[in-house]
Amino acid sequence: MVASKKILVVDDDATVLNEVSEILEDEGFEVIQGSDGQQALAMVRDEAPDLVVMDVEMPVMGGHEACRIIKANEKFGFIPIILVTARDDIHTKVEGLELGADDYLIKPLNRPELVARVKSMLRLKALQDDLIDANQKLKHFNERLQELSMTDALTGICNRLFFQKRIGYEFQRASRYKTSLALLMLDLDHFKQVNDTHGHPFGDHVLIKTAELFEKCVRNVDIVARYGGEELVIALPDTNIAQAKIVAERIRSNMEKTDFIQNDIKMNVTVSIGIAVFPESKVNDFEELLKLADEALYKAKQDGRNCIRVV
């Protein structure tokens, strides 16, 4: 574990530079060298060391300035920095610590102290790296949890809860900017017979393939959701009645022509569609718009199914 750690030693005094390097190499560390702050920055960028041991007073760029730049750059990640100085005064230490230094050593260096401080800082880096990794995993987990909370487990499209949040937002936007919002309520015809005749696994297959078909028939900005059971709903922002009818007919005709096949089962399932459009429908909120689309769907079922009706 220790042998794999890379330490950058930076000092304009070649004697000190080599002395520190030899001590750390004897302890099994990989050592790279620099002679001023600018070299330190370049090597931090190119070599990604696990730790920097750097002199404070150097030409071109001193240790304090190099430390400030390294700590301010998030791309470098967490790299512990031990500053080394010949001046044992509180002001120098405080300035370095305020700039982000993690520890201080006073020249002339004491070998056991140097080794102990280096190992301590490497343990700190390991803990910090573990924490960063854990936070990344937690972030990914939360993103996945958020995705699952918005998605119907069977079909992979939006679920009812997420749809209601989005349709509320879309209705407010349409009201504010005086644009149209079309709502399609869709129900698979005689779906209970599908489950009763061929079983729920085939019924699930039909729902999954239906959701895929619906998504192919609409735009990326449109919202397709499973509203419950075999009932689905689609929101079409910036869509008037004529345009909504075109989309609905595209869906209806594609469903009518589609054979659902699984194992040795093959059958056709049609869809009934109800449409309500704001602001043509005089409603005050999205819930009223949903109710009108549901009423139009009910009328489509009454009129023989596999058809489209508009409120």
C-alpha positions in Angstrom: 0.0 0.0 0.0 2.7 2.5 1.0 5.0 1.7 -1.9 2.4 2.9 -4.4 2.1 6.3 -2.9 3.7 9.1 -4.9 5.2 12.1 -3.1 6.2 15.4 -4.8 9.1 17.1 -3.0 9.7 20.8 -3.9 12.7 22.8 -2.7 15.2 25.2 -4.4 18.0 23.9 -2.2 19.3 20.8 -3.9 20.9 19.5 -0.7 17.6 19.6 1.2 15.7 18.3 -1.9 17.9 15.2 -2.2 18.0 14.7 1.6 14.2 14.6 1.9 13.8 12.5 -1.2 16.3 9.9 0.0 14.5 9.6 3.4 11.1 9.1 1.7 12.5 6.6 -0.9 14.1 4.6 2.0 10.5 4.4 3.4 9.3 2.9 0.2 7.6 5.9 -1.4 7.9 7.0 -5.0 9.4 10.5 -5.1 9.3 13.1 -7.8 11.1 16.5 -7.5 10.6 20.1 -8.3 12.6 23.2 -7.6 10.0 26.0 -7.4 6.3 26.7 -7.2 5.6 26.8 -10.9 7.2 23.3 -11.4 5.1 22.1 -8.4 1.9 23.2 -10.2 2.9 21.5 -13.4 3.8 18.3 -11.7 0.6 18.3 -9.6 -1.3 18.6 -12.9 0.7 16.0 -14.8 1.8 13.5 -12.1 -1.2 13.6 -9.7 0.9 13.0 -6.5 -0.7 11.7 -3.3 1.2 14.3 -1.2 3.3 17.5 -1.6 6.2 18.4 0.7 7.1 21.9 -0.3 9.5 24.7 0.8 7.9 28.1 1.6 10.7 30.4 0.3 11.6 29.7 -3.3 12.4 31.8 -6.4 9.8 32.2 -9.3 6.9 31.2 -7.1 7.0 30.4 -3.3 5.3 27.6 -1.4 2.5 29.8 -0.1 1.4 30.9 -3.5 1.7 27.4 -5.0 -0.3 26.0 -2.1 -3.1 28.6 -2.6 -3.4 27.7 -6.3 -3.4 23.9 -5.7 -6.0 24.1 -3.0 -8.2 26.5 -5.0 -8.3 24.2 -8.0 -11.0 21.5 -7.6 -9.6 19.5 -10.6 -6.6 18.5 -8.5 -8.8 16.9 -5.9 -7.6 16.6 -2.3 -3.8 16.6 -2.1 -2.3 17.1 1.4 0.4 19.7 1.5 3.2 19.9 4.1 5.0 23.2 4.0 8.6 23.4 5.1 10.2 26.5 6.4 13.4 27.6 8.2 11.4 30.3 10.0 9.8 29.1 13.2 7.4 32.0 13.6 3.7 31.9 14.2 2.9 34.3 11.4 4.4 32.1 8.7 2.6 29.1 10.0 -0.8 30.9 10.2 -0.4 32.3 6.7 0.3 28.9 5.3 -2.5 27.2 7.1 -5.0 29.9 6.0 -4.0 29.2 2.4 -4.8 25.6 2.8 -1.6 23.9 4.0 -2.3 20.7 6.0 0.8 20.6 8.1 4.1 22.4 8.8 7.7 21.2 9.3 10.6 23.3 10.5 14.2 23.1 9.1 16.5 21.4 9.8 14.2 18.4 9.3 14.1 15.5 11.8 13.8 12.2 10.0 11.4 10.4 12.4 9.1 13.5 12.5 9.2 13.9 8.7 8.2 10.2 8.2 5.5 10.4 10.8 4.0 13.6 9.4 4.0 12.1 5.8 2.3 8.9 6.9 -0.2 10.9 8.9 -1.1 13.0 5.9 -1.3 10.0 3.6 -3.8 8.4 6.1 -5.8 11.7 5.9 -5.8 11.5 2.1 -7.0 7.9 2.1 -9.9 8.8 4.5 -10.7 11.9 2.3 -10.7 9.8 -0.9 -12.9 7.2 0.7 -15.3 10.0 1.7 -15.4 11.4 -1.8 -16.0 7.9 -3.2 -18.8 7.3 -0.7 -20.4 10.7 -1.6 -20.2 9.9 -5.3 -21.9 6.5 -4.7 -24.6 8.2 -2.5 -25.2 10.8 -5.3 -25.6 8.1 -7.9 -27.9 6.2 -5.5 -30.1 9.3 -4.9 -30.2 10.0 -8.7 -31.3 6.4 -9.3 -33.9 6.6 -6.4 -35.2 9.8 -7.9 -35.5 8.2 -11.3 -37.3 5.2 -9.9 -39.7 7.4 -8.0 -40.8 9.0 -11.3 -41.0 5.8 -13.4 -43.6 3.1 -13.8 -41.9 -0.1 -12.8 -43.4 -2.2 -15.5 -43.3 -0.1 -18.6 -40.4 2.3 -17.9 -42.5 5.4 -18.8 -43.5 8.1 -16.3 -45.8 7.1 -13.4 -49.0 8.8 -12.3 -47.4 10.8 -9.5 -44.7 12.3 -11.7 -47.2 13.0 -14.5 -49.5 14.9 -12.2 -46.5 17.1 -11.2 -45.5 17.7 -14.8 -49.0 18.4 -16.1 -49.5 20.9 -13.3 -46.3 22.7 -14.5 -47.3 22.5 -18.1 -50.8 23.8 -17.4 -49.4 26.9 -15.5 -47.0 27.5 -18.4 -49.7 27.3 -21.0 -51.9 29.7 -18.9 -49.1 32.2 -18.5 -47.8 32.3 -22.0 -51.2 31.8 -23.7 -50.2 28.6 -25.5 -52.1 25.3 -26.1 -51.9 22.2 -24.0 -53.5 19.0 -25.3 -54.2 16.0 -23.2 -54.8 12.5 -24.5 -56.4 9.8 -22.2 -56.0 6.3 -23.7 -57.4 3.0 -22.7 -56.6 -0.5 -24.2 -59.8 -2.0 -25.4 -61.0 -5.2 -23.7 -57.8 -5.5 -21.8 -59.3 -7.7 -19.1 -60.0 -10.3 -21.8 -56.3 -10.3 -22.7 -55.3 -11.1 -19.1 -58.1 -13.6 -18.6 -57.4 -15.4 -21.9 -53.6 -15.3 -22.1 -52.5 -14.6 -18.6 -50.9 -11.6 -16.9 -47.4 -12.1 -18.2 -48.8 -11.6 -21.8 -50.8 -8.7 -20.5 -47.7 -7.1 -19.1 -45.9 -7.7 -22.5 -48.7 -5.8 -24.3 -48.5 -2.9 -21.8 -44.7 -2.7 -22.3 -44.9 -2.8 -26.1 -47.8 -0.3 -26.1 -45.8 2.2 -24.0 -42.9 1.8 -26.5 -45.3 2.4 -29.4 -46.8 5.5 -27.8 -43.4 7.0 -27.2 -42.4 6.5 -30.8 -45.5 8.4 -31.9 -44.8 11.6 -30.0 -42.1 14.2 -29.6 -39.4 14.2 -27.0 -41.1 17.2 -25.2 -44.4 15.2 -24.9 -45.0 13.3 -21.7 -46.2 9.7 -21.8 -47.3 8.1 -18.5 -49.1 5.1 -17.2 -52.1 6.5 -15.3 -53.3 3.2 -13.9 -53.9 -0.4 -15.1 -54.3 -0.3 -18.8 -55.0 3.4 -18.9 -52.3 5.7 -20.2 -52.1 9.5 -20.6 -50.1 11.8 -22.9 -49.5 15.5 -22.5 -48.8 17.5 -25.6 -47.4 21.0 -24.9 -48.0 23.7 -27.5 -50.5 21.5 -29.4 -53.9 22.6 -30.6 -57.0 20.4 -31.3 -56.1 19.7 -34.9 -52.6 18.7 -34.1 -53.7 16.6 -31.2 -56.1 14.7 -33.5 -53.2 13.9 -35.8 -51.1 12.5 -33.0 -54.1 10.5 -31.6 -54.9 9.0 -35.0 -51.2 8.1 -35.5 -51.4 6.2 -32.2 -54.7 4.6 -32.9 -53.8 3.4 -36.4 -50.4 2.0 -35.3 -52.0 0.1 -32.5 -54.6 -1.3 -34.9 -51.9 -2.6 -37.2 -49.7 -4.0 -34.5 -49.6 -7.7 -33.6 -48.4 -8.4 -30.1 -46.4 -11.6 -30.1 -44.9 -13.6 -27.2 -44.0 -17.2 -27.4 -46.9 -18.9 -29.3 -49.4 -16.1 -28.5 -50.3 -13.5 -31.2 -53.1 -11.0 -31.0 -54.2 -7.5 -31.8 -55.2 -4.9 -29.2 -56.8 -1.6 -30.1 -57.0 1.6 -28.1 -59.7 4.2 -27.4 -58.6 7.8 -27.0 -60.2 10.9 -25.4 -58.8 14.4 -26.1 -59.2 17.7 -24.2 -57.3 20.8 -25.1 -56.6 24.0 -23.2 -57.6 26.8 -23.7 -60.4 25.6 -26.0 -61.7 23.7 -23.0 -62.7 26.3 -20.5 -61.0 24.9 -17.4 -59.2 26.5 -14.4 -56.7 23.8 -13.7 -55.1 20.6 -15.0 -57.4 18.4 -12.9 -60.4 19.7 -14.8 -58.6 19.1 -18.0 -57.9 15.5 -17.0 -61.6 15.1 -16.1 -62.6 16.3 -19.6 -60.2 14.0 -21.3 -61.5 11.1 -19.3 -65.1 12.0 -20.3 -64.0 12.1 -23.9 -62.4 8.6 -23.4 -65.6 7.3 -21.9 -67.5 8.5 -25.0 -65.0 6.8 -27.3 -65.7 3.5 -25.4 -69.5 4.1 -25.7 -69.2 4.7 -29.4 -67.6 1.3 -30.1 -64.0 1.7 -29.0 -60.9 1.9 -31.3 -61.8 5.5 -32.0 -61.1 9.1 -31.0 -63.4 11.6 -29.3 -62.8 15.2 -28.4 -64.5 17.3 -25.7 
